[in-house]
């Protein structure tokens, strides 16, 4: 299974809604303390960033966005790991 959870760094709720509304992904709510904690925990290097995390919280790929151009090959690699 592969699931995407958005941890937005938007500065206001309107921007958050604009960037998450209509997406098929789960998102950490704008007013949740977990948003900042998640960003800090994974030391997000920039925006946007796609960090691939195992179910146990271990980082598999900090900057998965750099591999997204590989399409399904990237996803297959992440799933296999």
C-alpha positions, 0 to 999 in steps of 0.5 A: 500500500502507498498513501500520500499525506500532505503536510502543508507549509501554507501560512494561512487557512485560505492558502491551505484550502486552495492547495489541498481542496479537491486533491485525492490525498489526505492532509494534516489539518491546517490548525493541527499542531502535528503540521509543524511537528511533522515538518520539523521531524523530517527536516523538510529541506524546501518547498515543495518537498516529497518525503517518502516515509516508511510506515514506522516513520523512518525516512526512505527518501528525503527528497522524493520530488527529485525522483518523481520524473521517473514516474512509476519506476520511482513508486515501484522502487519506494514500494519495494524498499 
